[in-house]
Amino acid sequence: MKEKAYLKQLKVLHGDLVELQEWVKETGAKVCIVFEGRDTAGKGGVIKDLTARVSPRVFRVVALPAPTEQQKTQMYMQRYVPHFPSGGEVVIFDRSWYNRAGVERVFGYATEDQVAGFLKAAPAFEKYMVEAGIILLKYWLEVSPDQQTERLEGRINDRRKTWKLSAMDTASYAKWDEYTQARDDMLVQTSSEWAPWHTVRSDDKYLARLNVIADILARIPYVHKQVQSITLPPRDVSPDRMPEVVENLLVEDRYGKESAAKADD
């Protein structure tokens, strides 16, 4: 998809997300959105577009680090529960409790018995969430092997993206088939009537982002409200009494006309 067409559609969806936000605030709705997928599948890009034009007081992103030694002694789901949405919130999990079915399984951080127990318990756990009034949406972003390679190489060669790379990413890259098996088991065993999985092909990142946002908007029963007309009131603007106060504290103009002229040369 071309960037110009993408940005045009994204602008419309951002307006709809603002309407959704106001509905969530007014009704006290509780929304939880889970994003899962292999490394480079595009979770971060989707979340960035999803939250770009809404309030962080309403849309909250949760990306938990590896569990501490204390958390490892707790019931597995325990560390996720405090982050669940209260009334008037949309909570977005950038990876979630499904780590147990993915990375923990593939790298042996959890035993097969623990994984089997999780896959059995997850639907019941999510049923409790839904019965408690949480609107739960789960998305798996599916990237192809070739596209994953291209994106990882892009991170290696672009110093703006090297922070996204870790030893775990390169180790995960070598375990494509193991992740595929883990994905299939997870989707089959934890896609329920009350909390189904929704899969998205993400090789075209622009299409994936638009499709995910549109799907979220279609699945949440928010009410479209007419935008209230706003008129700015009149005001008086007097001459600045002490313009030097601002002038004396200005940052250096590193990208002004002279810099622009040099760049053009």
Residue, then its C-alpha position, 0 to 999 in steps of 0.5 A: m500500500k502506498e504511504k499517501a493512501y495509507l495516511k489518508q485512511l489512517k486520518v479517518l480511523h484516528g477520528d473514529l478512535v477519538e469517538l471511541q475514546e469519548w464513548v469509553k470515558e462516558t460509559g466507563a467501558k473496560v477494553c483490553i487489547v492483546f497483541e502477539g506475534r513473532d519478532t518484527a511482526g509489526k506489533g509496535g507499529v500497530i500500537k503506535d498508530l492506534t495510540a497516536r491521536v488519543s489520550p494516554r490517560v485513556f489508552r494505556v500500553v503495557a509492555l512488561p519486562a521479564p519477570t523478577e525472581q519474586q514474580k516467578t514464585q507467584m501464580y503465573m497470571q498474577r503479574y498481569v492482573p494489576h494492569f487490567p483496565s478499570g472503567g474508562e480505560v483501554v489497555i493494550f498489551d504489547r505481548s501478554w500472558y501468552n508469553r508462556a505459550g510462546v517464548e517461554r515454551v520455545f526456549g524452555y523457560a516453562t516445562e511442557d506441563q506448565v505450558a499444557g496447564f496454561l493452555k487449558a487455563a487461559p480460556a477459563f481465565e479470559k471467560y472470567m475477564v469477559e464476565a467481569g465486563i472487560i471487552l477482550l480482543k486478541y490479535w496475532l500478527e503473522v509475518s512471513p520468513d522472508q519479510q522477517t529476515e528483511r526487517l531484522e536486517g533493516r534493524i541491524n543496518d539502521r542505527r535508529k532501530t538497533w535498540k529493537l534488537s536483542a540477543m533473544d531476537t537473534a536466537s528466536y530467528a533460528k527457531w522459526d519452526e518451533y514458534t510455528q508449532a507453538r503458535d498453532d497450539m496456542l491459537v487452536q487451544t485458546s481461541s474461544e467463543w468469548a475470546p477468539w483470536h483474530t489473525v492478521r497478515s502483516d507483510d504489508k505493514y500499512l495494510a496490517r495497521l489499518n485492518v487491525i484498527a478498523d477491526i477493533l472499531a468494528r468489534i467495540p459497540y461504541v456510539h458515534k456522536q455528533v461533534q459539537s461545534i466549537t467557536l473560539p472566543p474573542r481575545d485581546v493581544s497587546p504588544d509584548r512588554m518584554p520581548e527580550v525575555v524570550e529572545n535571550l533564552l532561545v535555543e540555537d537555530r541549527y535548522g534555520k534558513e542558512s542550514a536549509a540553504k546548505a542542505d540544498d547545496 
